[in-house]
Amino acid sequence: MIKVGGVYKSIDGEKIKIACDFYSDGNKQTLWFETASEFEDYISIETCNPFFIILFLIAFHNQVDIEFETPVSKRLYYGLTKYLQEINLLDQDKLKRINVKCELVTTRYESNGIATAMSLGVDSFYSLLEKNNSFDEITHLALFNAGAFGQYEGEISRRYFNVMKNIVQDLSDELSLPLLWVDTNFNEILNIPFGVTCIYRNIACALLFEKKIGVYYYSNAVPFQDMQVFCDSPEDQELVLSYGLSTESLEVRMSGLFKNRVEKTNAITDFDITKKYLNVCIVTSEYENVNETGGTIENCSKCFKCRRTMVTLDILGELSNYKNVFDLNHYNKNRNRYLAETLYHFYRSREVFSAEIMSLIREKKFTIPLKVYYYLFIRGLQPVLKFAKLK
């Protein structure tokens, strides 16, 4: 049994920390969220909704019951325990339902803010662009240290997060949109892989601002037409999960629901600010020594996400416009290899992003240099040679 104490807050200068203590097997731990103290009025400690999501995940993962002292949103409770829990129990013989004891409330705040995540990636910029051209105009940007900056090394990921926060703050200042940022220690407590808990982590952070934010847009990874709900991939279940993680005051909505990555990339090329701020690079060990003061985070132009994005922009005829965020000299030296890698993954497994890029190649009648096929042949031999060496 996990017993969760009441939610409390403390202010230290320009930061406010919201926390609760929880006890398991006689051990006490503290889960906390931290943000700018200027957002104190956005935060409620009358409910424990952000904590409920994270601690429920821990309890369910460890297959133990859990009890909360602070009330929980009735909608969130039923969404998580009666809805999402049942989905996670499908075809899982080793898992059982856990019991959750808490007081339920239906508090509805006058929340009129509309926020979207801003990690400087393709999905983030597409959400911002799409929503500002529709009936929902974004009022706040959000950046959360929820696991994407590194999961288990708290201080290393925190340094990287703080540098990224400074860059996103510059962007938010240019756009005249407040930046809601959240630091938290659940990355050190929630020992479940980021990939399978990504949406839970991010929505937990968003719920910290429930008294102000009424709609939070979450960028989908898989377009609706390609979703396979009855599978183990959390990306395919995001539409379902978003419904189960909403409360009476904050509704989670999916952004770019019918667009794939290539279509989103094409759309944001009309957004000039992306040519200055686009950052798609994965977190690498090089960021362990990042300096929080005046630091920068640059695209490495070598990782699979950088390669994929540069190839897409190249085929679209837009890559030269992104010379300030990618190393185009490096790309031009390795262009044929990067194109060959895309073809390899398409022909080998119909990998989803490679398939999207192949469709773009056909649509644009893009000419593939002959040397690409040489590198494709070499790449195709690598698994065979590796297998022969093992023999």
C-alpha positions as CSV (number, residue, x, y, z in Angstrom):
1,M,0.0,0.0,0.0
2,I,1.2,3.5,-0.9
3,K,-0.2,6.3,1.3
4,V,0.0,9.8,-0.1
5,G,-0.1,12.8,2.2
6,G,-1.5,16.3,1.6
7,V,-0.3,18.7,-1.1
8,Y,1.7,21.7,0.2
9,K,3.6,24.6,-1.4
10,S,6.6,26.7,-0.7
11,I,8.0,29.8,-2.3
12,D,11.7,30.5,-2.7
13,G,12.3,33.8,-4.4
14,E,11.2,33.5,-8.1
15,K,10.2,29.8,-7.8
16,I,7.3,28.0,-6.3
17,K,7.4,24.3,-5.4
18,I,4.3,22.1,-5.0
19,A,4.9,18.8,-3.3
20,C,3.5,15.9,-1.4
21,D,5.0,13.1,0.7
22,F,4.2,9.5,0.1
23,Y,5.0,6.4,2.1
24,S,5.6,2.8,0.9
25,D,6.9,-0.1,3.0
26,G,7.8,2.4,5.8
27,N,9.9,4.6,3.5
28,K,9.1,8.3,2.9
29,Q,9.6,9.9,-0.5
30,T,8.7,13.4,-1.8
31,L,7.3,14.1,-5.2
32,W,7.5,17.8,-6.3
33,F,6.8,20.1,-9.2
34,E,8.5,23.5,-9.5
35,T,7.7,26.5,-11.6
36,A,8.0,30.3,-11.6
37,S,6.3,32.0,-8.6
38,E,4.6,34.4,-10.9
39,F,2.2,31.5,-11.8
40,E,1.1,30.9,-8.2
41,D,-2.4,31.9,-9.0
42,Y,-2.6,29.3,-11.7
43,I,-2.0,26.5,-9.3
44,S,-4.4,24.6,-7.0
45,I,-3.4,22.6,-3.9
46,E,-7.1,21.8,-3.2
47,T,-6.7,18.8,-5.5
48,C,-3.7,16.5,-6.2
49,N,-4.4,15.9,-9.9
50,P,-0.7,16.2,-11.1
51,F,0.4,13.9,-8.3
52,F,-2.4,11.5,-8.9
53,I,-1.3,10.6,-12.4
54,I,2.3,9.9,-11.5
55,L,1.7,8.1,-8.2
56,F,-1.0,6.0,-9.8
57,L,1.5,4.9,-12.5
58,I,3.9,3.9,-9.7
59,A,1.3,2.0,-7.8
60,F,0.0,0.2,-10.9
61,H,3.5,-0.6,-12.1
62,N,4.3,-2.1,-8.6
63,Q,0.9,-3.7,-8.4
64,V,0.1,-2.2,-5.0
65,D,-3.0,-0.3,-3.8
66,I,-2.8,3.5,-3.1
67,E,-4.6,6.0,-0.9
68,F,-4.6,9.8,-1.3
69,E,-5.3,12.4,1.4
70,T,-6.0,15.3,-1.0
71,P,-9.1,15.1,-3.2
72,V,-8.9,14.1,-6.9
73,S,-10.9,15.2,-9.9
74,K,-13.7,12.8,-10.4
75,R,-13.3,12.8,-14.2
76,L,-9.6,12.1,-14.0
77,Y,-10.1,9.4,-11.4
78,Y,-12.6,7.5,-13.6
79,G,-10.5,8.2,-16.7
80,L,-7.4,6.7,-15.2
81,T,-8.7,3.9,-13.0
82,K,-11.8,2.7,-14.8
83,Y,-10.7,3.5,-18.4
84,L,-7.0,3.6,-18.9
85,Q,-6.3,0.9,-16.3
86,E,-8.6,-1.4,-18.2
87,I,-6.7,-0.7,-21.5
88,N,-3.4,-1.6,-19.8
89,L,-4.9,-4.8,-18.5
90,L,-5.8,-6.1,-21.9
91,D,-3.9,-9.3,-22.7
92,Q,-1.8,-8.9,-19.5
93,D,-2.2,-12.0,-17.5
94,K,0.4,-10.9,-14.9
95,L,-1.2,-7.6,-14.1
96,K,-4.3,-7.0,-11.8
97,R,-6.4,-4.1,-11.0
98,I,-5.3,-2.0,-8.1
99,N,-7.5,-0.3,-5.5
100,V,-7.4,3.5,-5.3
101,K,-8.9,5.3,-2.3
102,C,-9.5,9.0,-2.4
103,E,-12.1,11.7,-2.1
104,L,-13.6,12.8,-5.5
105,V,-14.5,16.4,-6.4
106,T,-15.9,18.0,-9.5
107,T,-14.3,21.4,-9.1
108,R,-14.5,23.5,-12.3
109,Y,-12.2,26.5,-12.5
110,E,-12.8,29.4,-14.9
111,S,-9.8,28.4,-17.0
112,N,-9.6,30.3,-20.3
113,G,-6.0,29.8,-21.2
114,I,-4.9,27.6,-24.2
115,A,-1.5,26.1,-24.1
116,T,0.7,23.9,-26.3
117,A,4.1,22.3,-25.7
118,M,7.1,24.0,-27.2
119,S,10.2,21.8,-27.5
120,L,11.3,23.6,-30.7
121,G,10.6,20.4,-32.7
122,V,8.5,19.8,-35.8
123,D,5.4,18.7,-33.8
124,S,5.6,21.7,-31.4
125,F,5.9,24.3,-34.2
126,Y,3.1,22.6,-36.2
127,S,0.8,22.8,-33.1
128,L,1.5,26.5,-32.7
129,L,1.0,27.2,-36.4
130,E,-2.2,25.1,-36.7
131,K,-3.9,26.5,-33.6
132,N,-3.1,30.1,-34.5
133,N,-4.9,29.6,-37.8
134,S,-8.0,28.1,-36.2
135,F,-10.7,28.9,-33.6
136,D,-8.3,28.2,-30.8
137,E,-5.6,30.8,-30.4
138,I,-2.6,29.8,-28.3
139,T,-2.2,32.0,-25.2
140,H,0.7,30.1,-23.5
141,L,3.7,28.0,-24.5
142,A,4.8,25.1,-22.2
143,L,8.1,23.3,-21.6
144,F,8.3,20.5,-19.1
145,N,11.3,18.6,-17.7
146,A,9.2,15.4,-18.0
147,G,11.8,12.9,-19.3
148,A,12.7,14.0,-22.8
149,F,15.9,15.7,-21.5
150,G,17.1,12.5,-19.9
151,Q,15.3,10.3,-17.4
152,Y,17.4,9.0,-14.6
153,E,20.4,11.4,-14.2
154,G,18.5,14.2,-12.5
155,E,21.1,17.0,-12.5
156,I,22.4,16.2,-16.0
157,S,18.9,16.4,-17.5
158,R,18.1,19.4,-15.4
159,R,21.1,21.4,-16.8
160,Y,20.0,20.5,-20.3
161,F,16.4,21.5,-19.5
162,N,17.5,24.9,-18.1
163,V,19.5,25.7,-21.2
164,M,16.5,24.7,-23.4
165,K,14.2,26.7,-21.2
166,N,16.3,29.9,-21.8
167,I,16.1,29.3,-25.6
168,V,12.4,28.7,-25.6
169,Q,12.0,31.8,-23.4
170,D,13.6,33.8,-26.1
171,L,11.1,32.4,-28.6
172,S,8.2,33.1,-26.3
173,D,9.4,36.7,-25.8
174,E,9.5,37.1,-29.6
175,L,5.9,35.7,-29.9
176,S,4.7,37.7,-26.8
177,L,3.4,34.4,-25.3
178,P,4.1,33.5,-21.6
179,L,6.2,30.4,-21.1
180,L,4.8,27.9,-18.5
181,W,7.8,25.8,-17.5
182,V,7.9,22.9,-15.0
183,D,10.8,21.1,-13.3
184,T,10.0,18.0,-11.3
185,N,11.7,15.1,-9.7
186,F,9.4,12.4,-10.9
187,N,12.0,11.4,-13.5
188,E,14.1,10.1,-10.6
189,I,11.1,8.4,-8.9
190,L,9.1,7.0,-11.9
191,N,11.3,4.2,-13.0
192,I,9.2,3.4,-16.1
193,P,10.6,4.1,-19.6
194,F,9.8,7.5,-20.9
195,G,8.5,6.1,-24.2
196,V,5.6,4.3,-22.7
197,T,4.7,7.0,-20.2
198,C,5.3,10.2,-22.3
199,I,1.8,11.5,-22.5
200,Y,1.1,10.7,-18.8
201,R,4.2,12.7,-17.7
202,N,3.4,15.7,-19.9
203,I,-0.3,16.0,-18.9
204,A,0.7,15.7,-15.2
205,C,2.8,18.8,-15.6
206,A,0.1,20.6,-17.6
207,L,-2.4,19.9,-14.8
208,L,-0.3,22.0,-12.4
209,F,-1.8,25.1,-14.1
210,E,-5.4,23.9,-14.0
211,K,-6.7,27.1,-12.6
212,K,-5.6,29.0,-15.7
213,I,-5.3,26.6,-18.6
214,G,-8.5,25.2,-19.9
215,V,-7.2,23.5,-23.1
216,Y,-3.8,21.8,-23.5
217,Y,-2.8,20.7,-27.0
218,Y,-0.7,17.6,-27.2
219,S,1.0,16.8,-30.4
220,N,0.2,13.3,-31.7
221,A,3.1,11.1,-33.0
222,V,0.9,8.9,-35.2
223,P,-1.7,10.3,-37.6
224,F,-5.3,9.1,-36.9
225,Q,-5.5,7.1,-40.2
226,D,-2.5,5.0,-39.1
227,M,-3.4,4.5,-35.5
228,Q,-3.7,0.9,-34.3
229,V,-5.5,1.2,-30.9
230,F,-5.2,-2.5,-30.0
231,C,-1.4,-2.7,-29.9
232,D,1.4,-2.1,-27.4
233,S,2.5,1.2,-28.9
234,P,1.6,4.2,-26.6
235,E,1.8,6.5,-29.6
236,D,-1.1,4.6,-31.3
237,Q,-3.2,5.1,-28.1
238,E,-2.6,8.8,-27.6
239,L,-6.1,9.9,-28.7
240,V,-7.7,7.5,-26.2
241,L,-5.2,8.5,-23.5
242,S,-5.9,12.2,-24.0
243,Y,-9.6,11.6,-23.2
244,G,-8.8,9.7,-20.0
245,L,-6.3,12.3,-18.7
246,S,-8.6,15.3,-18.9
247,T,-10.3,16.9,-15.8
248,E,-13.4,19.1,-15.3
249,S,-11.3,22.2,-15.9
250,L,-8.5,21.1,-18.3
251,E,-9.3,19.3,-21.5
252,V,-6.5,17.6,-23.4
253,R,-6.8,17.8,-27.2
254,M,-4.7,16.2,-29.9
255,S,-2.9,18.5,-32.4
256,G,-2.1,17.6,-36.0
257,L,-4.3,14.5,-35.7
258,F,-4.5,13.8,-39.4
259,K,-1.0,15.0,-40.4
260,N,2.1,12.8,-40.7
261,R,5.6,14.0,-40.0
262,V,6.4,15.0,-43.6
263,E,3.2,17.0,-43.9
264,K,3.9,18.8,-40.6
265,T,7.5,19.6,-41.8
266,N,6.2,21.0,-45.0
267,A,3.7,23.2,-43.2
268,I,6.2,24.8,-40.8
269,T,8.5,25.9,-43.6
270,D,6.1,28.8,-44.1
271,F,6.7,29.8,-40.5
272,D,9.9,32.0,-40.6
273,I,10.6,31.7,-36.9
274,T,11.3,28.0,-37.4
275,K,14.4,28.9,-39.5
276,K,15.9,30.4,-36.4
277,Y,14.7,28.0,-33.6
278,L,14.0,24.6,-35.1
279,N,15.6,21.9,-33.0
280,V,14.9,18.2,-33.6
281,C,18.1,16.7,-32.2
282,I,17.9,13.8,-29.7
283,V,19.6,14.2,-26.3
284,T,23.2,12.9,-26.5
285,S,26.0,12.4,-23.9
286,E,27.6,15.6,-25.2
287,Y,25.0,17.5,-23.2
288,E,26.4,16.2,-19.9
289,N,28.8,19.2,-19.7
290,V,26.4,21.8,-20.9
291,N,26.7,25.2,-19.2
292,E,23.4,26.5,-17.9
293,T,24.5,30.2,-18.2
294,G,24.5,31.4,-21.8
295,G,24.5,27.9,-23.1
296,T,23.1,26.8,-26.5
297,I,21.7,23.5,-27.7
298,E,22.4,22.9,-31.4
299,N,21.3,20.2,-33.8
300,C,24.1,17.7,-34.2
301,S,23.1,17.1,-37.9
302,K,24.2,13.5,-37.3
303,C,21.6,11.7,-35.2
304,F,18.7,9.9,-36.8
305,K,16.2,12.7,-36.1
306,C,18.5,15.3,-37.6
307,R,19.1,13.1,-40.7
308,R,15.5,12.4,-41.2
309,T,14.5,16.1,-40.9
310,M,17.3,17.3,-43.2
311,V,16.4,14.7,-45.9
312,T,12.8,15.8,-45.7
313,L,13.7,19.5,-46.0
314,D,16.1,18.6,-48.9
315,I,13.4,16.9,-50.9
316,L,11.0,19.8,-50.2
317,G,13.7,22.2,-51.5
318,E,13.8,24.1,-48.2
319,L,17.0,22.9,-46.6
320,S,19.1,25.9,-47.5
321,N,16.6,28.1,-45.6
322,Y,17.6,26.2,-42.4
323,K,21.4,26.9,-42.7
324,N,21.3,28.6,-39.3
325,V,20.1,25.5,-37.4
326,F,21.7,22.6,-39.3
327,D,25.3,22.0,-40.4
328,L,24.7,21.9,-44.2
329,N,28.4,21.3,-45.0
330,H,28.2,18.1,-43.0
331,Y,24.9,17.2,-44.7
332,N,26.2,17.8,-48.2
333,K,29.2,15.6,-47.6
334,N,26.9,12.8,-46.4
335,R,23.8,13.5,-48.5
336,N,24.0,10.3,-50.5
337,R,24.5,8.1,-47.4
338,Y,21.6,9.8,-45.6
339,L,19.3,9.2,-48.6
340,A,20.5,5.6,-48.9
341,E,19.7,5.1,-45.2
342,T,16.2,6.3,-45.8
343,L,15.7,3.9,-48.8
344,Y,17.2,1.0,-46.8
345,H,14.7,1.4,-43.9
346,F,11.9,1.7,-46.4
347,Y,12.7,-1.4,-48.5
348,R,13.7,-3.4,-45.4
349,S,10.8,-2.9,-43.1
350,R,8.5,-0.1,-44.5
351,E,9.5,1.9,-41.5
352,V,6.8,4.6,-41.1
353,F,8.9,7.7,-41.4
354,S,10.9,6.3,-44.3
355,A,7.6,5.4,-46.0
356,E,6.4,9.0,-45.7
357,I,9.6,10.3,-47.2
358,M,9.4,7.8,-50.0
359,S,5.9,9.1,-50.8
360,L,7.3,12.6,-50.9
361,I,10.1,11.6,-53.2
362,R,7.5,10.2,-55.6
363,E,5.2,13.2,-55.3
364,K,8.0,15.7,-55.9
365,K,9.6,13.5,-58.6
366,F,12.8,13.9,-56.7
367,T,15.9,12.6,-58.6
368,I,17.9,10.2,-56.5
369,P,21.6,10.3,-57.5
370,L,23.0,7.0,-58.8
371,K,25.6,6.9,-56.0
372,V,22.8,6.6,-53.5
373,Y,22.1,3.1,-54.8
374,Y,25.7,2.2,-54.3
375,Y,25.5,3.2,-50.6
376,L,22.1,1.4,-50.4
377,F,23.8,-1.8,-51.6
378,I,26.6,-1.5,-49.1
379,R,24.1,-0.8,-46.3
380,G,22.1,-3.8,-47.3
381,L,25.2,-6.0,-47.0
382,Q,26.0,-5.0,-43.5
383,P,23.5,-7.3,-41.7
384,V,24.6,-10.2,-43.9
385,L,28.3,-9.6,-43.1
386,K,27.6,-9.2,-39.4
387,F,25.7,-12.5,-39.4
388,A,28.5,-14.3,-41.3
389,K,31.0,-12.9,-38.8
390,L,29.0,-14.4,-35.9
391,K,29.0,-17.8,-37.6
